[in-house]
Structure formats: C-alpha cells, structure tokens
Amino acid sequence: MRTTRTFKVSGLVVLAGALLAAVPIDGVRALGTIGCVFGIPVFAVSATRHLLRGLLWRVGSRLVMSYLLLLSAVVFAAFFVYAGLLVIAGQLGTRRVEVALGRRRAAVAALAHDLAPRLETARDAAARARMFAEAAAPSPAPAEIGMLWQPKGGTVETAGAAAAPDLAPRPWMTSRASVLAKSGGQVFAAAVEPRPAGTLVLTLRLHSGLRRELEKETGNIIRFHGAVKVTEEPVDVPKGGVRFTVDGRKKGKTTTIAGAPDSGGEKPESGETAAPPAGSGPWSARWTAFPLVLSEPTLEWETGRPLEGRLLLILVRTSLERESRALFGDLRVAGSQRLELSRVVLGVMGGLGIATIAVFAGASLLAGLLVYRIARATRRLSIGFAEIEKGNFAHRAVLKGHDQLAALVGSFNHMVERLSASVAARAEKEALEHELSVARDLQRRLLPPVDFACPGVEIAVDFAPAAAIGGDFYDLSYAGRVLTVSVADVSGHGLPTGLVMAAAKASLGMLARTGSEGVRLMELLHEEMVRTTERRTFVTLAHLVFDLAKGTVSYTNAGHPYPYRVRKDGTALALANPARPLGLTFSGGWHTVTEPLAAGDFWVVFSDGLVEATRGGTDGSDESWGFQRLEEVLRAGPAESAAALKDRILDAQRAFTRRTDTEDDRTLLVLRIDGSAGVVSASA
C-alpha cells in the first residue's frame, strides 16, 4: 500500500512538534504546540484513510465486512420464525383441546364401567334414572351426558341429555368400547358397556355445553364442525364455508375437507364463547386458527360402520400469548408474587428485534455504498469487454480510486494492450482448430451409427484414425435379410485424404442405392474416382454381401487385405480375391467370390493399419505385427462373442507394439454368424 504525501508531511509535522514541545524554551515550545495542534488532526484523518484503505482495499474484505453487518436475512427469518410460532401455537392449542376432550371421554367411559353393574341391581326405571343422575352429577359437562339402558327383553330407558332423537342401543354393541358416532344430524361420543342383564350406553354430545367447558379449561375458542366431508374436486370449484385443502399433488384436482349440512356441527351463532377475552396485536390476539381432525372414524349409529369420507373436525383459535403462558407457566417470586415467564420471553425477543433493525440499517448503508462502486466498476468493465468484442482494442476503462476495483480496471487496460498484440495469431489458430473439428465431426457422421445391429449377426467395430482426419472408412447396411459390409482405405493421411474418403463414401452409397453390385459396383466406383481425384490417389476396398436367407457371402475385392473366416473348430482361412485398387489407370481385374455361411463362424475384415503396426527395434529396424501374428491370434481358440474376438486381436497388437496409439489408420470389423439368423450350417 502506497502512502500519500499528506500522510508523510503531517506525520513529520506532528513528530517535529512533539520534539519542539519538549524543549524547555517558551518560544520553541509554543512553536511545537502550534505544530501539534495543526498537524495532529491532518495526520489523524490521513492515518484513518490509510487504515481504511488497508482494510477495505480488497473487494473480498469489503464484502466480508458488509456481510457481517448485513443481517437483512434476520428480518425474513423473523417472519419465518413468527409463522413457525403460529403453527406451533396452533399445534399446542389443538393438542390441549384433544387431551381435554380425551379426558372427558375417558371419564364417561369410566362412569359407564362403574354404573353398569349398579344399574343391573336397580328395581325399576325410576331408580336407575336417579342412580344415573347421582353418578353423572360430578362429571364434566353433566348437562351433555345422556344414558341409554336396554334391558334384556325390555324397552329402552333414557335419562340425561338426548344425544339424538329416538336413540337406542344397537345389535352391534356386543363389546365394551368408546366410540364417536353420528345419528339424526348429531355427533357425540359414546361409551358402550354390554352386561348380562342389558346394555348401557352413555353419550356425550359434542355441542355447546361441552364446548364451553373445553373453552374454560383450555382458554381457546373452539368450534365443533361435526363429521365433515372429505371430497376430491376440481381446483376451480367455488369455495364456501369452512374448507381446508389437505392434498394438492394431483394436477387439476384438490382434496378438501368441507362442512356439510348434516355434519352435526354447531352453527356460527350457536352461543357465546366461554374462553377468556384475548388482547390485540400479533402476540395477544387469537391469530392462529388450527384444525383438529380426529383420526378416529365416526360410526353410523344404526349399523356401527365407519362413515366413508367423514371425519370429525374441531376448529381451535388460540394466541401466542396463551400458548406461551401454557408452555412456560408462571414463576413465583418473593412469596405470593408471580412473574409471567412469557413476558420475559417477549421482552428478550423485542430487544433482539430492535438490535437487528439497528444492525440492518448500518449494514444496508455500507452495502449500498459498496454495491454502487462495484456496479460502476462492473459497468465500465462490461463496456470495455463489449468494445473488445467489437474489435476495438484501443478502448481503455477509467475508474479512480485506490482499492482493488481500480486495480482491476488497470489490469484490464494492461490485458487489452497485450491482447491486441496476439489476437490475430490466436484467431487464426482457433479458426484452423474449428475447421479440423468440423471435419472430424463430419467424418464421424459419415460412419454407421455405433448402435447399428443386424438380426442374427453379432458385430464389433474398432475405428482409430491416425490423425484428426483419417483415410479409412467402413459402411454397414441391412435390408431384406442381406447385410452389406464395406471397408476401404484411401492412400495418404490428413485433411486431403479425409476429403477423398468422404467423396468415396458418398459415391459408394449412391451407387449401391442404384442396385449396382459386385464387379459392376467396382467399375462404376473406379470411374468416379478417376474423374474426381488425382492420379496418385487410390482406394482399396473390401465389399462383402452376407445373404442370410440363402446362407452365402459374396466377396468383391479391390486391392484390400483379404478378410479371414474363423470356423468353430479354430480354423482361420483368408478369403483370397486378388485385384487392383480403385482410382489407378491400370486398375481392373475385379471379380466376386462366393462362399457358404455357417452358424457360429467369425468373419474378420480390417485395413492394413492393423497388420502394419510396427515396433521400433534396438537395431533401428521397424518390425510390423504382420499377418502371421494375426492368424495366430485367430487360431488361439474359440471366442465367446464378436466383441471378445475383437478385444483379443487388439490386445495382442498393443502387446506387440507396446503403444496405445496408431501410426496408420486402423479399421477392424468382427462379425459372428449367430444361429438365430436362420442360416443352415454348411460344410467346409
């Protein structure tokens, strides 16, 4: 970091003033004091600037400091925390209501278990009614409890509150149980106690009286919505009443819980709430409305069968204050005084919120300044890169300052100076590489697809050009149970050879589509080569036609290495067919050799790059792999598949040459005649 002249001069003035102030001469001391008075503020400002530059010169340091202060995420986190607290409060409220309801149902079940044996000993119905009234008096919500007693062979006796009109024990009540049931548009909890002398059923109506008892106990507002319907309907169906979406995964469909006219729930105007009044605001107001859906099925009273698609829904409204008081409770301080821990929690959260806002404001200011400078530097660099893209290497970006952004702009200008000197050479090199890439891709596209398959024939291929553009090519086609295989080698290497290869491949495909075969195909292809290529350019070609229906192979050759036939017994024979290459003035003498096919035989077709691969000797001579070593590999034993024989050949060649690359273009096709081809085995 460089120091400014102001920093140096003010530092010297302060140092000189301090030294002069120490001299015991009044005039000199006064001069030193004046120097300190004027020099210290300037030096302090300059030193502060240098300190800030040292800390904030790097953009990374600025970002780290800004991120330490920039706590804006806390604001969003606060909203998420508040939403989470509402969900937790709703869960706590519904759980307390569920527990309170469960206690009352348990109390009713215990009352039924205790009352049933006593009712058996009562003399008459009036005595049983008095006995029920005495037993139910201390129970919670006694006004909502009703009794049904069905003596053996007698009429139904009722007492207490009627859960539904004409309610009576049913035949399905053969064992002790505590159930939820619905009858006559009313939903209630029932405790069943079958006895030898009769069946006792105590009912607890889920309505206003029980609701008020639960509201007093839990402090929450409760609404019984009864056995609501669970339906699946289109998303755009008009919504009305109380409705909750419970499954939105099906496209265009939504599964909802909706109120129903016969649900047995309370109407909105069915009585005032018994819950204590709530405050206002996000903490004290009852902003949380949470559904409590009892998983227990609601039974049809007459049959005892669960109501399909009908669940018991209770809506609970609560507040964060109520649930925090229930969760944290009160702390007794100094005897009888109580301290609400929920208010302590609220105070701590409020303090943290104020501190967060203060830090957020400071972080936002620093982040704004930083973003402004980064944006200005980025914009100027973007303009500079746009000018370079247009070819204007004379453009220079300007950004004043002493931080890393200014240094970055300076580096950009230096880069432009160096780039302008080498852009022409790089452009030329990239253009050449692009042309080679396009040519390489074109050559690959001229070859058959890698997933080419022929029914009844296994095919394994290895194609390895020696340069970016090779002179070898092969072709595979199948139609009407006839597989045509062509392997060719154009003399030379590089891009010119690749162009000849592309032309020969196109000519071969065009002539084959005209129906030309065998010798006639060679003659036409030779004429095309002579017409379109130089005299020194020639092409060797092996053309094999496998007629799977007739069980024969027709082989026409033009100066190419002979293919090998490997029988199942390990015999390897070259299919001799001497002829001259295509494209030479003295070419000719082509003819077709026909041989029978046999299931299980292998056919090996290759270019000379396979057998002419060399290994440098210690005496300076180059020894090629040769046909003899190839035949030894072919006679080494039966292969499991065409791919296995191909790998065996390549492994043997690489072991000999001790290299993985190739000096000449190499093409190797291995075909295995499968028995599924329908070929009848032929004798040699």
N, C-alpha and C positions, 0 to 999 in steps of 0.2 A: 504494500500500500504506500503510495507516494504522499509526502507531506507538503502542504501548501506554504507559500511564503508568509502568509499571515500567521500561521501556526509557529513558524520559526522565529519571526521577528517579535511577536508578542511573548513568546517564551523567553527570548533573550532580554526583553524589557523587564519582565517580571523578575528574572534572575538578577539582573543588574540592580533593580530597585530594592530587592531584598538585601543585596550586598551593601548598597549605599545606606540603607536604613540602619544597618548595624554599625556604621561609622559614628563615633561619638562627637561629631561636629554638626551643629544645628543646621547650617545651610545644606551640607551634604545629606544629612538625614531627611530634611524636608524634600530635597530632590528625589531621594529614593522612595519616600512615601508617595509623592505625586506619580512616579513611575509605576508603583504597585497599584495605585488607585485606578489609573487608566489602563494598565496592562493586564491586570487580573481578569476583568470582565471579557476583554477581547480574547485572551488566552483560554478562558473557560468555555466561551462559545465555540472557538476553533477546536479545542480538545474534544468537546462534546460531538461536534460534527465528525471529527476523525474517528471517535469511538463508534458512532452510529454507522459510519461507513464501513468500519471493520466488522461490525456485527451483521450489517444488512447488505454488504456488497454482493454476496451470493444470493441468487434468487431462491435457492433452496432454504437458506437461513430465514429469508423473509417469509417464505411460505410456512416454515415450521413455527415461527413466532406468531404469524397470523392464525394458524390452525390452533395453537394453544389458547389463543384468545377468542377465536371464532367458535362460540358454543351455540351457534344458532340451532344446531340439531337438538339441543336441550328443549327448545320451545316445542318442536314437533314431538320429542319424547314425552313432554309433559302432557300433550293431548293424548298420546297413546296410553300413557300411564293412567290418565283420568278415565279414558274409555275402558281400560282394563279394570280399574277400580269399580266402575259402574257394573261391569259384568260380574266381578267377584261379589259385589254387594248384592246383585240380583240372585246369584247362586246361594249366598249365605241366607238371604231372606227366604227364598223358596225352600231351602233345606230346613230352616227353623219351622216354617209352616208345615212342611211334610212331617217333621218329627212331632210337632204338636198334634197334628191330625192322627198320626200313628199312635200316640199315647191315648187319645180318646177312643180310637178303635180297639186298642188293647184293653182299655178299661171296660168297654162294652162287652168284649169277649169274656173278660174275667167275670163281669157281672152275670152274663148268661151261664157261664160254667157254675157259678155259685148258686144262682137262682133256680136252675132246672131241677135239682133233686128236692128242693123245698117245695116247688110247685106240685110235685107228684104227691106230696103228703097232705096238700090243702083239701078242705072238704068240698068247696064249691067255687064257682067262678068269682063271686064277690070276694072271697078270702084270697084267691090268687091275685086279683086286681089290687087289694090292699097290700099284699106281700110285695108285689112289683113296685108299687108307689113308694113304700118304705125303703126298698133296696136301691131304687133309682134316684132318690132324693139327693144324696151327696154326690152323685155322678156329675161330670162336666156336661153342660148344656142339657139338663134333665128335661127341659120342655121339648127337645127334639128327639127323645128316645121313645120308641114305641115297642109294645110287646105283642107277639102272636103266639098263642098256645093252642096246639092242635092235639087234643086227647085222642087216644086210640078209639076209633069208632064214634067220636063225638064231634060237636061243631066247634068252629074256630072261636076262640076267646081273644079279645083285643083289649089293650089298655095303653095309656100314654098317648103320644102323638102318632097320628096315622101317617106313615111314610108315603102311601099311595092308596087310592080308593080300592076297596074290595081286595085287600092284600091277605094272602093266606099261605101257610107253609105248603111247599110243593113236593111231589114224589121224589125229585132228585136230591132232596136234602136228607141223605142217609148217613152222613158222617159229619163230625164236628168241623166247622170251617168259619173263617172270617172273610167275607167277600164284598165286592162292590156290585150293586145290582141296579136295574132300571125297570120301572113299571109305571104305566099310566102317566108318562111325562115327568116322572120324578126319579131322581138319582139318590141313592142312600147306601150307607154301609150296613151290613147285616152280619150278625153273629148267630150261627146255627148250632143248636145243641139237641141232637136226637137222643131221646130217652126211651126206656121200655114202655112207659105209660103214655108217651106222646112226644111231640117235637116242639121245642121252644126256639123262637126266633126273636132276637132283639134288633131293632132297626134304629139307625142314627141318620136322620135326614140331613143331607148336605145342602143347607139353606141358611136363611138369615140368622137364626138363633145360633147355630154352630159357628157361622162366620164371625159374628160379633164376639163370641168367646175367643176364637183364634186371634182376632184383631187386638183384643185386650191383652192377650198373652204375648204376642209377638211384636206389637206396635206397628205392624204393617197393614196396609189396606189390601183386602182380599176380595176377589170376585169369583164365585163359583160359576163357571160356564157350562158345566154338565158334560155329558157324553157327546162331544163334538164329532164332526165327520172328518175323515181323512180321505181326500179325493185327489185325483190327478186330472188336470185340465189344462187347456192352452194358456199360454202366458198372457194373452191379451183379453182374457175373460174379465169383465168388470168386477172389481173387488168391493165388498161391502161387509159390515160387521167386523167382528174380531177374526183376524185371519193371519196365520203365520206360515211362511214358506219354510219347509223342512228339507227339501231336496230340489236343487236346481240343476242337476247334472244332465238331465235329458234335454236335448235340443228342442225348443218349441214347447216344452211341457214343464209344468211346475206342480209339485206335490204340496198341498196346503192343508192346514188344519183350520176349519171354519165352523162357526156356530151354526146350529140347526134349530128350527122351530121346536122340535121335540127333544131337545138335548137335556131338558130337565134343569137348566141353569137359571140363575136369577136374572131378572130384568135390571137395567141400569138404575131404575127408580125404586128398587126393592129395599128401601130402608137406608137410614144414615149409617155411616161408618162408626165403629166403636174405637178405632185407633186414635191415639193421642194426636193432637194437631202438630203439623210439621212447620218448619221455618221456610225461608225462601233462599234462593241462590243455589249455586251448583253443589254446595256442601249439605245444606239442611233440607232442601226441597226434595220431594219424592220424585226424582227424575228417572228412577230406574223402574221399569215395568218388565217383569220377567215371567215367562210362562212356566208353570209347574204341571207337567204331563205325567200322570201316574202310569207307570208301566204295567200295573196290574190290570187285566182285562175286566171290562164291565159286562156282567152277565144279564141275560134276559131272564126275568123272574119266573116266568111260566115254565121255561124249558131248562134253564141252567146253562144254556150255551153262550159262549162269548159273542158279543155283538161285533160283527165283522166291520172293521174300519171305523170303530167308535172308541175314542179314548177320553178319559176323564181329564178335563183341563181346568186348572185353577190359575188365575192371573194375580200376581203379587206385585204390589207397588211399595217401594221402600226408598230410603235415602242413605247417602254415605254416612251421615252423622249417626243415624240409627244403627247401622251395621257396625260402625267403628265403636260405638258405645257397647254394643253387644259383644264385640270381639275383644276390646281392651278392658272394659269394665271401669270401675272407679277405684281410686287409691285413697285409703283412709289416712288423713294427716291430722296430727295433734288431737287425737281423741275422736270427736264426733265430726270433724270437718272431712269433706270428701273432695278429692281432686279428680276431675274428669281427664283420664289419660288421652281420650280422643282429642280434646282441645290442645293438649300438649303436642300431639302429632300434627294437628292442623297448624299450630304456630311454627313448628320446625319446617314444615313444608312451605309455609308462606315466606319465611326467611330465605329459604333456598331459592324460592321463585324470584324474590327481589334481587338477590345476588346474581342470579342467572341473567336477569334483564340488564343489570348494570354491565356485567361482563360482555353480554351480547352487543350492547351499544358500542363499547370500546372496540370490540373485535370487528364490528361492522365498519367503523370508521377507518381502522387500519387496513382492513381488507379492501375497502373501496379505493383508497389511495394506491394500494399495491396493484389492484386489478386495472386501474386506469393506466398506470405506467406499463404494465405488461401488455395491455391491449394496444397501447400506442406503439410499443416496440414490435409487437407481432404484426400490426398493420403495415408498418414500414418494411419489415422483412418480407411480408407477403407481396407487397408491391414490387420489391426487389426481385423476388423469385419469379413473379409474373413477367417482369422485363427480361429476365434471363431466358425464360421460356420462349419469349418472342425473338430472342437472338440479340438483344441489346445488352452487350457486356460492358458498355460504358456507364451504366447506371450505378450510382452509389447511394446507400442509405445513410441518413443522418439522425443521430439520437444523442443529445447532450446528457452529460452526467458522468458519475464515477462509480457506477455499480456494474454488476455482471451483464445487465441488459445492454448497456452502452458498449461493453467489451464484446458482447456477442455481435452487435451491429458492426463493430470494427473488424471482427473476424470474418463476417460475411463479405465486407468490402475486399479484404485480402484474398478471400476464396475466389471472388469474381475475377480478380486480377490473374490468379493462377489458372482459373478455369478457362479464361479466354485464350490462353496460350495453347491448351491441349484439346480443346473441344473438337477441332477439325479431325485430328487423328482418331480420337475416340469415336466420333460419329462414323468415320469410315470403317473402323473395326467392328462396330456394332452392326452396321449395315451388312458387312460380309457374314458375320455370325448369324444374322437373321436370315439371310438368303440360304446359308447352309442348313439352318434349322428347318426352313420351309421345304427345302429339297429333301432332307432326311424324313420329314413327316410325309411328304408326298410318296417317297419310295415305300414307306411302311404301309401307306394306304393302298398301294398297288398290289400288295401281297394278300393272300387269302386271310380271312379272319382267324384269330387264334382259337376260336371255339368251333372251327369247321369240323364236321363229323359226317361219317358215311355209314349207313346201316350195314353191319356185318364186316366192317374193316376197321381195325384199330390204326390210328395214325399218330405218329410222334414226329415233331419237326424241331430242328435246330438251325437257326439262320443267324450268322455272325459276319457282318461286313467288316473288312479290314480297316476301312476309313469311314468318315462320316457318311459318304455316299458310296455304295457298293455296286459291283457289276453283276453279282449273282441275282437270280430271281427264281421263284418257283410258283406253280399255279396248280390249284386243285379245283375240280368241278365234278358235280354228281347230278345225273339225270337219267331216268329210266333204267335204273339198276346198272348204270355204266359210270365208273369212276375214272376220270382222266387226270393223269399226273404228268406235269412237265417240270423239268429242272434245267436251267440254262445258265451259261457263264459267258459274259461279254469280256472280250480282251481288254486289259488295262485296268486302271483304278481312277478314283476321284470323280469330280463332277461331270466331265465329258462322258465317262463310261456310264455314269448314272443316267444321263440323258439318253444314250443309246439303249440302255436297259429298259427305260420307260417306253421308248418307241417300239422296241421288240416285244415287250409285254403287251402293249396296245395292239400291235399288228397280229400277234398270236391270238389274242382274244377275238379280234374282229374276224379273222379268217376261220377260226373254229366255229364261230356263230353262223358262218355261211355253209357249214356242213363239210368243209374240207377235212380230210383225214389222211393219216399215214404219209406216203410219199408225196401226194399232191399238196398236202399242207406244207411240207418242207420246201417244195419247189416254189410255191407262192410266197412263202416267208423269205426264201433266199432272194427272189426278185425284188421284194420290198426292201431288204437290207442293202442290196447292191445299189438301188436307186436313191436311198436316203442317207447312206453313211459313206465314210472314206474307204479307200481300197484296203488300207491296213487294218481296218476294224473287222472282226469276225465274231461269230457267236456259235458256241457249242450248245447242243440241245438234246436232251433225252426225253422222248414223248412216249408214255405208256398208257394204254387204254385197257382197264380191267372191266371185262364184261361179266358181271356176277351172274347174270341169267344163263349165259352159255358156258361159264366156267373156263374162260380163256383170258389171256393177256396178250395184247398186240403191242410190240415194241418197235418204234422207229427212232433211229439214232442219227445225229449229225455231229460227229467228231467228239462226242461227250464220253466220259468214263462209263464203262458198262455197269449196269446195275447187277446186284447179286440177289440170288434166290437161295434162302436158307430153309432146308426142309426140316421136318420134325425130328429126323434122325441125326441132325447136326451137319448134314452135307451142305456145303456152300459152293455154289457154282455161279460164275459170271455169265450173264446172258450176252454172248458176243454178237455184235452187229456193226462191223467197221463201216465208216463213212466219213466224208469230209465235212468240216464246219460250214456254217452258213455265212454268206457275205463275201467269199473269196471268188476270184474269177475262175479258178479251176475247180470249184466245188461241184459236187454231184455224187452219183452212185448211191443214193439213198434207197433203202428197201426196208420192209416190215417183217419182223419175226414174230410168229405166234406160238405161244406156249400154253399148256393147260394149267388151270389153277387147282390148288389143293388146299383144303381147310387145314389151318394150323401152320402154313408156310409163311415165312417172313420175306419181304422184298425190301432191299436197301438201295436207295437211289441217292447219289451225292455228287458234289462238284469236286474239281481237282484240289481245291483248298484243303480238303480233308486228308488226302494221302500225301500231298506235297509239303505238309507242315514239317519244318526242319528243326534240328537241334544242333547248335554250334559245337563242333568237336574241338579237342585240345590242340589238334594239329592245324586248325584253321579251316578244315573242311566242314561242309554242311551236309548232314545226313538226313534224308527225308524219312518220314514214317513208312510210306510205301504200301503197295497193295498186299504184300506178303503178310505184314503185321495185321492189316485189316482182316485178311482171311483167317488168321489165327484166332482173332477175337470172335469172328463169326462162328468158327468151329469149336469154340470153347465149351459149348453145351447149350441146352435149350434155355430160352428166356421166358419169363412169365408173361411179358407183355411187350408191345412195341416200345413203350417208354423205357422199360428196363433194358432192352437191347440198345436203344439209342444212348442211354447213360453209360452202358458198358463200353461202347465204342469211344465216346468222348473221354471217359476216364482213362482208357488205355492210351489215347492220343496225348492227353495232357501229361500223363506219367512219362511218356517218351520225350516230349518236347520240353517238359519242366517249365511251362508257362501257361498262363490262362488266356492271353490274347492270341491273335492270329495274324500271320503275315499276309495271307491271301484271303479273299472272300471265301467263306465256308458255308455250304448248304448241305444238310443231311436230313433225309426223309426215311423213316422206317414204317412199313406197313405190315400188318399181320392180318391174314385172311381168317376171319372168325367162322366157326361152324354155323353160326346163326345166319350167315349170308345166303344159305341155300345152295352152296357150291358142293358138288359131288366130288369126293376125293378122287384124284386121278393118280395113276401110277406114273413113275418116272419114265 
